[in-house]
C-alpha cells in the first residue's frame, strides 16, 4: 500500500530533479515549491500507517490519476525563469502615479473590512482560548449571518476579496520603496481582512494561506531588489511571519494539546492520502458532482436570482454534508459521511488536494481537462516572459501559491473565491496595461513588442 501511495511522490521528485538540472539552483522559487510538494507527497506515504480517521485505504487508479494531475500542475514551474542564467532579466517598473492611485484605492477597499472583522472576531477568539469548549461546540454557539445578511457584511466581504492584490502591492511597495511606510502598513492590515474574519471560527488555514502568499511574493522580489535592500526586507518579513504565526500556533495548541506534532504533520500530508477515498467516493460511491459549484458557484447564484430558484442553496446544503460527521455537524444529512465511512471509515471532511476539490465538481475527464488548461496557461505565460514586471511577478506569485497549496486543496472555493481569482487576473491585466502605457512614449514599436 505504501508503494502505491508513493507513486505521486516519485513522479514529482523526478520533475524536481529535472528543474534543478535546468535552473542549476536550489534556492529559487520553482525548486523550493517543487521540493515542498515532494515533501508533502512523501509524508503522505506514512499517513497510510496512521490515518487521521478510518483504516488504511489506497487505490492504484487513484494514485495514477493524482500523479497525472500533479505532473500537469507542476510543469509550468520548469518554464519559470528563475535559474542562474536568468538573474540578469530586466525589471520594468510602474509609474509612481499609477502606484499611488492603486495603493490608495486598495486601502479604501480593504481597511474598513479589516476593522469590521477585527471588531467582530476578537471577542469570540478570546472566549475560545480561555474556555474548555471543543471547537465543534464553540462553533455551534456562534451566530453570524451570511455575506448578504446586511449591507455592511456585503460591502466588507467585497472589500476583503481584494486582499491578495493588497498583499502584493504592500510587498512590492516595501521592497522597492514605492510608498510611504504608513500606507504600506495600511495595505498589510487591509489585506488581512479574511484572515481576521477567520479567527471568529478558530480557523487556521486562512492565516496559513496568507503567510504562503506573502512568502512567495517576498522570494520573487528578493530576486529583483538591490543587494543592500535584502537584509531590511528579510528582517521585516521575519517579524511579520512571527506575528502571523502567533494566532496559528495558539489555535493549534488549544485544539491539539496532547498530539501537537502529529496534528501539524498530518495537516500538510493528509490531502494526497485522502484522495484515495475521494476518488472512490466520486467514481463508485455515488457522491454527486457539483458541476462547478465549488470552484465558481457564481453561475448558480445568478441563475437563482434570475429564475427565482434554489439551486445554489441546494448545492450549498449538499456540500455542507461533507462536514456532517466531524466535530461539528453542519449538514442536514449523514448521506455523504456514510459513503466515506463505508469505504474506509474515513471522515468525509478531511483535507483534499486540488485534484480532489476539482473531482468533487467534475468528472475525471473534466478534471484532467481543467488541469491541462491551467498547465498550458501558466507554461505559455512563463515561456513568453522576457522581462520581469509587477504584472508578471503577480502572475508568478498566483501560480506558485496555487502549486504550494495544491496538496491541501483549492483555495478559491465558492462564488467569492471565484471573484478573488477574477480580481487577481484582472489586476495582472491592469498592471500590464499600465506598464505598456508608460513604455509607449519611450520606445520604438519594435522595442515595445519585445517589452
VEXPA-853245 format. One record per residue (C-alpha): x, y, z; residue in one letter. Coordinates in steps of 0.5 Angstrom, whole numbers, padded with zeros to 4 digits. Example, Ala and Ser with C-alpha at 12.3 -4.5 7.8 and 13.67 -1.06 7.14 Angstrom:
<atoms>
<atom <0025; -0009; 0016>; 'A'>
<atom <0027; -0002; 0014>; 'S'>
</atoms>
This chain:
<atoms>
<atom <0000; 0000; 0000>; 'X'>
<atom <0006; 0005; 0002>; 'X'>
<atom <0009; 0003; -0005>; 'X'>
<atom <0003; 0005; -0009>; 'X'>
<atom <0002; 0012; -0005>; 'X'>
<atom <0009; 0013; -0006>; 'X'>
<atom <0007; 0014; -0014>; 'X'>
<atom <0006; 0021; -0014>; 'X'>
<atom <0012; 0023; -0010>; 'X'>
<atom <0017; 0019; -0015>; 'X'>
<atom <0013; 0023; -0021>; 'X'>
<atom <0014; 0030; -0018>; 'X'>
<atom <0021; 0028; -0015>; 'X'>
<atom <0023; 0027; -0022>; 'X'>
<atom <0021; 0034; -0024>; 'X'>
<atom <0024; 0037; -0018>; 'X'>
<atom <0031; 0034; -0020>; 'X'>
<atom <0029; 0036; -0028>; 'X'>
<atom <0028; 0043; -0025>; 'X'>
<atom <0035; 0043; -0021>; 'X'>
<atom <0038; 0041; -0028>; 'X'>
<atom <0035; 0046; -0032>; 'X'>
<atom <0036; 0052; -0027>; 'X'>
<atom <0042; 0050; -0023>; 'X'>
<atom <0040; 0053; -0017>; 'X'>
<atom <0036; 0050; -0011>; 'X'>
<atom <0035; 0057; -0007>; 'X'>
<atom <0030; 0059; -0012>; 'X'>
<atom <0022; 0059; -0012>; 'X'>
<atom <0021; 0054; -0017>; 'X'>
<atom <0026; 0049; -0014>; 'X'>
<atom <0023; 0051; -0007>; 'X'>
<atom <0016; 0050; -0009>; 'X'>
<atom <0017; 0043; -0012>; 'X'>
<atom <0021; 0041; -0006>; 'X'>
<atom <0015; 0043; -0001>; 'X'>
<atom <0010; 0039; -0006>; 'X'>
<atom <0015; 0033; -0006>; 'X'>
<atom <0016; 0033; 0002>; 'X'>
<atom <0008; 0033; 0003>; 'X'>
<atom <0007; 0027; -0002>; 'X'>
<atom <0013; 0024; 0001>; 'X'>
<atom <0010; 0025; 0008>; 'X'>
<atom <0003; 0022; 0006>; 'X'>
<atom <0006; 0015; 0005>; 'X'>
<atom <0007; 0015; 0012>; 'X'>
<atom <0000; 0017; 0013>; 'X'>
<atom <-0002; 0010; 0011>; 'X'>
<atom <0001; 0007; 0017>; 'X'>
<atom <-0003; 0012; 0022>; 'X'>
<atom <-0009; 0016; 0018>; 'X'>
<atom <-0012; 0022; 0022>; 'X'>
<atom <-0019; 0018; 0021>; 'X'>
<atom <-0021; 0011; 0019>; 'X'>
<atom <-0017; 0005; 0017>; 'X'>
<atom <-0011; 0005; 0011>; 'X'>
<atom <-0014; 0005; 0004>; 'X'>
<atom <-0010; 0006; -0002>; 'X'>
<atom <-0012; 0005; -0009>; 'X'>
<atom <-0007; 0005; -0015>; 'X'>
<atom <-0012; 0008; -0020>; 'X'>
<atom <-0013; 0014; -0015>; 'X'>
<atom <-0005; 0015; -0015>; 'X'>
<atom <-0004; 0014; -0022>; 'X'>
<atom <-0010; 0020; -0023>; 'X'>
<atom <-0007; 0024; -0018>; 'X'>
<atom <0000; 0023; -0021>; 'X'>
<atom <-0002; 0026; -0028>; 'X'>
<atom <-0006; 0032; -0024>; 'X'>
<atom <0000; 0034; -0021>; 'X'>
<atom <0005; 0033; -0027>; 'X'>
<atom <0001; 0038; -0031>; 'X'>
<atom <0000; 0043; -0025>; 'X'>
<atom <0008; 0043; -0024>; 'X'>
<atom <0010; 0043; -0031>; 'X'>
<atom <0010; 0051; -0031>; 'X'>
<atom <0015; 0051; -0026>; 'X'>
<atom <0020; 0048; -0030>; 'X'>
<atom <0019; 0054; -0035>; 'X'>
<atom <0019; 0060; -0030>; 'X'>
<atom <0026; 0064; -0031>; 'X'>
<atom <0029; 0064; -0024>; 'X'>
<atom <0035; 0060; -0025>; 'X'>
<atom <0042; 0062; -0025>; 'X'>
<atom <0042; 0064; -0032>; 'X'>
<atom <0036; 0069; -0031>; 'X'>
<atom <0039; 0073; -0026>; 'X'>
<atom <0040; 0079; -0030>; 'X'>
<atom <0033; 0079; -0033>; 'X'>
<atom <0031; 0087; -0034>; 'X'>
<atom <0025; 0089; -0029>; 'X'>
<atom <0021; 0094; -0032>; 'X'>
<atom <0017; 0098; -0026>; 'X'>
<atom <0011; 0102; -0026>; 'X'>
<atom <0010; 0110; -0026>; 'X'>
<atom <0009; 0113; -0019>; 'X'>
<atom <0003; 0116; -0020>; 'X'>
<atom <0000; 0109; -0022>; 'X'>
<atom <0003; 0106; -0016>; 'X'>
<atom <0000; 0112; -0011>; 'X'>
<atom <-0007; 0111; -0014>; 'X'>
<atom <-0007; 0104; -0014>; 'X'>
<atom <-0005; 0103; -0007>; 'X'>
<atom <-0010; 0109; -0004>; 'X'>
<atom <-0015; 0105; -0008>; 'X'>
<atom <-0014; 0099; -0005>; 'X'>
<atom <-0013; 0102; 0002>; 'X'>
<atom <-0020; 0105; 0002>; 'X'>
<atom <-0023; 0098; 0000>; 'X'>
<atom <-0020; 0093; 0005>; 'X'>
<atom <-0018; 0097; 0011>; 'X'>
<atom <-0026; 0098; 0013>; 'X'>
<atom <-0027; 0091; 0012>; 'X'>
<atom <-0021; 0089; 0017>; 'X'>
<atom <-0023; 0094; 0022>; 'X'>
<atom <-0030; 0091; 0022>; 'X'>
<atom <-0028; 0084; 0022>; 'X'>
<atom <-0023; 0086; 0028>; 'X'>
<atom <-0029; 0088; 0032>; 'X'>
<atom <-0033; 0082; 0031>; 'X'>
<atom <-0027; 0077; 0031>; 'X'>
<atom <-0023; 0078; 0037>; 'X'>
<atom <-0028; 0077; 0043>; 'X'>
<atom <-0030; 0070; 0040>; 'X'>
<atom <-0023; 0068; 0040>; 'X'>
<atom <-0021; 0070; 0047>; 'X'>
<atom <-0027; 0067; 0049>; 'X'>
<atom <-0025; 0060; 0046>; 'X'>
<atom <-0018; 0061; 0048>; 'X'>
<atom <-0020; 0062; 0055>; 'X'>
<atom <-0025; 0056; 0056>; 'X'>
<atom <-0025; 0049; 0056>; 'X'>
<atom <-0030; 0048; 0050>; 'X'>
<atom <-0029; 0044; 0044>; 'X'>
<atom <-0028; 0047; 0037>; 'X'>
<atom <-0035; 0044; 0035>; 'X'>
<atom <-0039; 0046; 0041>; 'X'>
<atom <-0036; 0053; 0040>; 'X'>
<atom <-0037; 0054; 0033>; 'X'>
<atom <-0044; 0051; 0034>; 'X'>
<atom <-0045; 0057; 0039>; 'X'>
<atom <-0044; 0062; 0034>; 'X'>
<atom <-0049; 0067; 0031>; 'X'>
<atom <-0047; 0070; 0025>; 'X'>
<atom <-0051; 0072; 0019>; 'X'>
<atom <-0048; 0070; 0011>; 'X'>
<atom <-0045; 0075; 0007>; 'X'>
<atom <-0051; 0078; 0005>; 'X'>
<atom <-0055; 0079; 0012>; 'X'>
<atom <-0053; 0086; 0012>; 'X'>
<atom <-0051; 0092; 0008>; 'X'>
<atom <-0044; 0092; 0012>; 'X'>
<atom <-0043; 0085; 0011>; 'X'>
<atom <-0044; 0085; 0004>; 'X'>
<atom <-0039; 0091; 0003>; 'X'>
<atom <-0034; 0089; 0008>; 'X'>
<atom <-0034; 0082; 0004>; 'X'>
<atom <-0033; 0085; -0003>; 'X'>
<atom <-0027; 0089; 0000>; 'X'>
<atom <-0024; 0083; 0003>; 'X'>
<atom <-0024; 0080; -0004>; 'X'>
<atom <-0018; 0085; -0006>; 'X'>
<atom <-0014; 0082; 0000>; 'X'>
<atom <-0009; 0079; -0005>; 'X'>
<atom <-0008; 0085; -0009>; 'X'>
<atom <-0007; 0089; -0003>; 'X'>
<atom <-0001; 0084; 0000>; 'X'>
<atom <0002; 0084; -0007>; 'X'>
<atom <0002; 0092; -0007>; 'X'>
<atom <0004; 0092; 0000>; 'X'>
<atom <0010; 0088; -0001>; 'X'>
<atom <0012; 0091; -0008>; 'X'>
<atom <0012; 0098; -0005>; 'X'>
<atom <0016; 0096; 0001>; 'X'>
<atom <0021; 0092; -0003>; 'X'>
<atom <0022; 0098; -0008>; 'X'>
<atom <0021; 0104; -0003>; 'X'>
<atom <0015; 0106; -0007>; 'X'>
<atom <0010; 0109; -0002>; 'X'>
<atom <0010; 0112; 0005>; 'X'>
<atom <0011; 0107; 0011>; 'X'>
<atom <0004; 0108; 0014>; 'X'>
<atom <0001; 0107; 0007>; 'X'>
<atom <0004; 0100; 0007>; 'X'>
<atom <0002; 0098; 0014>; 'X'>
<atom <-0005; 0100; 0012>; 'X'>
<atom <-0004; 0096; 0006>; 'X'>
<atom <-0002; 0090; 0010>; 'X'>
<atom <-0008; 0091; 0015>; 'X'>
<atom <-0013; 0091; 0010>; 'X'>
<atom <-0010; 0085; 0006>; 'X'>
<atom <-0011; 0081; 0013>; 'X'>
<atom <-0019; 0082; 0013>; 'X'>
<atom <-0020; 0075; 0011>; 'X'>
<atom <-0015; 0072; 0016>; 'X'>
<atom <-0018; 0077; 0022>; 'X'>
<atom <-0025; 0074; 0020>; 'X'>
<atom <-0023; 0067; 0020>; 'X'>
<atom <-0021; 0068; 0028>; 'X'>
<atom <-0028; 0068; 0030>; 'X'>
<atom <-0029; 0061; 0028>; 'X'>
<atom <-0022; 0059; 0031>; 'X'>
<atom <-0020; 0057; 0024>; 'X'>
<atom <-0012; 0057; 0022>; 'X'>
<atom <-0012; 0055; 0014>; 'X'>
<atom <-0013; 0063; 0012>; 'X'>
<atom <-0007; 0065; 0016>; 'X'>
<atom <-0003; 0060; 0013>; 'X'>
<atom <-0005; 0061; 0006>; 'X'>
<atom <-0004; 0069; 0007>; 'X'>
<atom <0003; 0067; 0010>; 'X'>
<atom <0005; 0063; 0004>; 'X'>
<atom <0002; 0068; -0001>; 'X'>
<atom <0007; 0073; 0003>; 'X'>
<atom <0013; 0069; 0003>; 'X'>
<atom <0012; 0067; -0005>; 'X'>
<atom <0012; 0075; -0006>; 'X'>
<atom <0018; 0076; -0002>; 'X'>
<atom <0022; 0071; -0005>; 'X'>
<atom <0020; 0074; -0012>; 'X'>
<atom <0022; 0081; -0010>; 'X'>
<atom <0029; 0079; -0007>; 'X'>
<atom <0031; 0077; -0014>; 'X'>
<atom <0029; 0084; -0016>; 'X'>
<atom <0031; 0089; -0011>; 'X'>
<atom <0039; 0091; -0010>; 'X'>
<atom <0043; 0087; -0005>; 'X'>
<atom <0043; 0093; 0000>; 'X'>
<atom <0036; 0092; 0001>; 'X'>
<atom <0035; 0085; 0002>; 'X'>
<atom <0037; 0085; 0009>; 'X'>
<atom <0032; 0090; 0011>; 'X'>
<atom <0027; 0086; 0007>; 'X'>
<atom <0028; 0080; 0011>; 'X'>
<atom <0028; 0083; 0018>; 'X'>
<atom <0021; 0086; 0017>; 'X'>
<atom <0018; 0080; 0014>; 'X'>
<atom <0021; 0075; 0019>; 'X'>
<atom <0018; 0080; 0024>; 'X'>
<atom <0011; 0079; 0020>; 'X'>
<atom <0011; 0072; 0020>; 'X'>
<atom <0013; 0071; 0027>; 'X'>
<atom <0007; 0076; 0029>; 'X'>
<atom <0002; 0072; 0024>; 'X'>
<atom <0004; 0065; 0027>; 'X'>
<atom <0002; 0067; 0034>; 'X'>
<atom <-0005; 0066; 0033>; 'X'>
<atom <-0004; 0060; 0028>; 'X'>
<atom <0000; 0057; 0034>; 'X'>
<atom <-0005; 0059; 0039>; 'X'>
<atom <-0011; 0056; 0036>; 'X'>
<atom <-0006; 0049; 0034>; 'X'>
<atom <-0004; 0049; 0042>; 'X'>
<atom <-0011; 0050; 0044>; 'X'>
<atom <-0014; 0044; 0039>; 'X'>
<atom <-0009; 0039; 0040>; 'X'>
<atom <-0006; 0040; 0047>; 'X'>
<atom <-0004; 0032; 0047>; 'X'>
<atom <-0002; 0031; 0040>; 'X'>
<atom <0001; 0037; 0037>; 'X'>
<atom <0007; 0034; 0033>; 'X'>
<atom <0002; 0029; 0029>; 'X'>
<atom <-0003; 0034; 0028>; 'X'>
<atom <0002; 0039; 0025>; 'X'>
<atom <0005; 0034; 0020>; 'X'>
<atom <-0002; 0031; 0018>; 'X'>
<atom <-0004; 0038; 0017>; 'X'>
<atom <0000; 0038; 0011>; 'X'>
<atom <0000; 0031; 0009>; 'X'>
<atom <-0007; 0028; 0009>; 'X'>
<atom <-0009; 0031; 0002>; 'X'>
<atom <-0005; 0026; -0002>; 'X'>
<atom <-0007; 0020; 0002>; 'X'>
<atom <-0015; 0022; 0003>; 'X'>
<atom <-0015; 0023; -0005>; 'X'>
<atom <-0016; 0015; -0005>; 'X'>
<atom <-0022; 0015; -0001>; 'X'>
<atom <-0024; 0022; -0005>; 'X'>
<atom <-0023; 0018; -0012>; 'X'>
<atom <-0027; 0012; -0009>; 'X'>
<atom <-0033; 0016; -0007>; 'X'>
<atom <-0034; 0020; -0013>; 'X'>
<atom <-0033; 0014; -0018>; 'X'>
<atom <-0036; 0009; -0015>; 'X'>
<atom <-0039; 0011; -0008>; 'X'>
<atom <-0045; 0016; -0011>; 'X'>
<atom <-0042; 0022; -0009>; 'X'>
<atom <-0045; 0027; -0014>; 'X'>
<atom <-0041; 0032; -0018>; 'X'>
<atom <-0042; 0040; -0016>; 'X'>
<atom <-0042; 0042; -0023>; 'X'>
<atom <-0038; 0048; -0022>; 'X'>
<atom <-0041; 0050; -0015>; 'X'>
<atom <-0034; 0049; -0011>; 'X'>
<atom <-0029; 0053; -0016>; 'X'>
<atom <-0034; 0058; -0018>; 'X'>
<atom <-0041; 0058; -0016>; 'X'>
<atom <-0043; 0065; -0019>; 'X'>
<atom <-0047; 0062; -0024>; 'X'>
<atom <-0052; 0058; -0020>; 'X'>
<atom <-0052; 0064; -0016>; 'X'>
<atom <-0054; 0069; -0022>; 'X'>
<atom <-0059; 0063; -0024>; 'X'>
<atom <-0063; 0063; -0018>; 'X'>
<atom <-0063; 0071; -0018>; 'X'>
<atom <-0066; 0071; -0025>; 'X'>
<atom <-0071; 0065; -0025>; 'X'>
<atom <-0072; 0065; -0017>; 'X'>
<atom <-0070; 0058; -0016>; 'X'>
<atom <-0066; 0055; -0010>; 'X'>
<atom <-0060; 0051; -0014>; 'X'>
<atom <-0055; 0055; -0010>; 'X'>
<atom <-0058; 0054; -0004>; 'X'>
<atom <-0059; 0046; -0005>; 'X'>
<atom <-0052; 0046; -0007>; 'X'>
<atom <-0049; 0049; -0001>; 'X'>
<atom <-0053; 0045; 0003>; 'X'>
<atom <-0051; 0038; 0000>; 'X'>
<atom <-0043; 0040; 0000>; 'X'>
<atom <-0044; 0042; 0008>; 'X'>
<atom <-0046; 0035; 0009>; 'X'>
<atom <-0038; 0033; 0008>; 'X'>
<atom <-0037; 0036; 0015>; 'X'>
<atom <-0043; 0033; 0018>; 'X'>
<atom <-0039; 0027; 0022>; 'X'>
<atom <-0034; 0031; 0024>; 'X'>
<atom <-0033; 0035; 0031>; 'X'>
<atom <-0039; 0040; 0028>; 'X'>
<atom <-0045; 0038; 0024>; 'X'>
<atom <-0046; 0043; 0019>; 'X'>
<atom <-0050; 0039; 0014>; 'X'>
<atom <-0057; 0036; 0014>; 'X'>
<atom <-0056; 0029; 0013>; 'X'>
<atom <-0050; 0024; 0014>; 'X'>
<atom <-0051; 0021; 0007>; 'X'>
<atom <-0044; 0023; 0005>; 'X'>
<atom <-0041; 0022; 0011>; 'X'>
<atom <-0044; 0015; 0011>; 'X'>
<atom <-0041; 0014; 0004>; 'X'>
<atom <-0034; 0015; 0006>; 'X'>
<atom <-0035; 0011; 0013>; 'X'>
<atom <-0037; 0005; 0009>; 'X'>
<atom <-0031; 0006; 0004>; 'X'>
<atom <-0025; 0006; 0009>; 'X'>
<atom <-0028; 0009; 0016>; 'X'>
<atom <-0025; 0016; 0014>; 'X'>
<atom <-0028; 0023; 0015>; 'X'>
<atom <-0031; 0026; 0009>; 'X'>
<atom <-0029; 0033; 0011>; 'X'>
<atom <-0021; 0031; 0011>; 'X'>
<atom <-0016; 0036; 0007>; 'X'>
<atom <-0017; 0035; 0000>; 'X'>
<atom <-0012; 0036; -0006>; 'X'>
<atom <-0013; 0041; -0011>; 'X'>
<atom <-0015; 0035; -0016>; 'X'>
<atom <-0020; 0032; -0010>; 'X'>
<atom <-0023; 0039; -0010>; 'X'>
<atom <-0024; 0039; -0018>; 'X'>
<atom <-0026; 0032; -0018>; 'X'>
<atom <-0032; 0034; -0013>; 'X'>
<atom <-0034; 0039; -0018>; 'X'>
<atom <-0033; 0035; -0025>; 'X'>
<atom <-0032; 0028; -0028>; 'X'>
<atom <-0025; 0025; -0028>; 'X'>
<atom <-0024; 0027; -0035>; 'X'>
<atom <-0026; 0034; -0034>; 'X'>
<atom <-0021; 0035; -0028>; 'X'>
<atom <-0016; 0033; -0033>; 'X'>
<atom <-0018; 0038; -0038>; 'X'>
<atom <-0018; 0043; -0033>; 'X'>
<atom <-0011; 0042; -0030>; 'X'>
<atom <-0009; 0041; -0037>; 'X'>
<atom <-0011; 0048; -0039>; 'X'>
<atom <-0008; 0051; -0032>; 'X'>
<atom <-0002; 0048; -0034>; 'X'>
<atom <-0002; 0051; -0041>; 'X'>
<atom <-0004; 0058; -0039>; 'X'>
<atom <0002; 0059; -0034>; 'X'>
<atom <0007; 0055; -0038>; 'X'>
<atom <0006; 0060; -0044>; 'X'>
<atom <0006; 0066; -0040>; 'X'>
<atom <0013; 0064; -0037>; 'X'>
<atom <0016; 0062; -0043>; 'X'>
<atom <0014; 0068; -0047>; 'X'>
<atom <0016; 0073; -0041>; 'X'>
<atom <0022; 0076; -0043>; 'X'>
<atom <0023; 0081; -0037>; 'X'>
<atom <0020; 0082; -0030>; 'X'>
<atom <0015; 0087; -0028>; 'X'>
<atom <0010; 0088; -0023>; 'X'>
<atom <0004; 0084; -0027>; 'X'>
<atom <0009; 0078; -0029>; 'X'>
<atom <0011; 0078; -0022>; 'X'>
<atom <0004; 0078; -0019>; 'X'>
<atom <0002; 0072; -0024>; 'X'>
<atom <0008; 0068; -0022>; 'X'>
<atom <0006; 0069; -0015>; 'X'>
<atom <-0001; 0067; -0016>; 'X'>
<atom <0002; 0060; -0020>; 'X'>
<atom <0007; 0058; -0014>; 'X'>
<atom <0001; 0060; -0009>; 'X'>
<atom <-0003; 0055; -0012>; 'X'>
<atom <0002; 0050; -0013>; 'X'>
<atom <0005; 0050; -0006>; 'X'>
<atom <-0002; 0049; -0003>; 'X'>
<atom <-0005; 0044; -0008>; 'X'>
<atom <-0003; 0039; -0003>; 'X'>
<atom <-0008; 0042; 0001>; 'X'>
<atom <-0014; 0043; -0004>; 'X'>
<atom <-0016; 0049; -0008>; 'X'>
<atom <-0016; 0056; -0004>; 'X'>
<atom <-0021; 0060; -0008>; 'X'>
<atom <-0028; 0056; -0007>; 'X'>
<atom <-0034; 0059; -0008>; 'X'>
<atom <-0037; 0065; -0011>; 'X'>
<atom <-0033; 0070; -0007>; 'X'>
<atom <-0027; 0065; -0008>; 'X'>
<atom <-0028; 0066; -0016>; 'X'>
<atom <-0029; 0073; -0015>; 'X'>
<atom <-0022; 0073; -0012>; 'X'>
<atom <-0019; 0069; -0018>; 'X'>
<atom <-0022; 0074; -0023>; 'X'>
<atom <-0020; 0080; -0019>; 'X'>
<atom <-0012; 0077; -0019>; 'X'>
<atom <-0012; 0076; -0026>; 'X'>
<atom <-0016; 0083; -0028>; 'X'>
<atom <-0011; 0086; -0023>; 'X'>
<atom <-0005; 0083; -0027>; 'X'>
<atom <-0008; 0086; -0033>; 'X'>
<atom <-0009; 0093; -0030>; 'X'>
<atom <-0001; 0093; -0028>; 'X'>
<atom <0001; 0090; -0035>; 'X'>
<atom <-0003; 0095; -0039>; 'X'>
<atom <-0001; 0101; -0034>; 'X'>
<atom <0007; 0099; -0036>; 'X'>
<atom <0005; 0099; -0043>; 'X'>
<atom <0002; 0106; -0043>; 'X'>
<atom <0009; 0108; -0039>; 'X'>
<atom <0013; 0105; -0044>; 'X'>
<atom <0009; 0107; -0051>; 'X'>
<atom <0012; 0114; -0051>; 'X'>
<atom <0019; 0112; -0049>; 'X'>
<atom <0021; 0106; -0054>; 'X'>
<atom <0020; 0105; -0061>; 'X'>
<atom <0015; 0100; -0064>; 'X'>
<atom <0020; 0094; -0064>; 'X'>
<atom <0022; 0095; -0057>; 'X'>
<atom <0015; 0096; -0055>; 'X'>
<atom <0014; 0089; -0058>; 'X'>
<atom <0020; 0086; -0054>; 'X'>
<atom <0018; 0089; -0048>; 'X'>
</atoms>
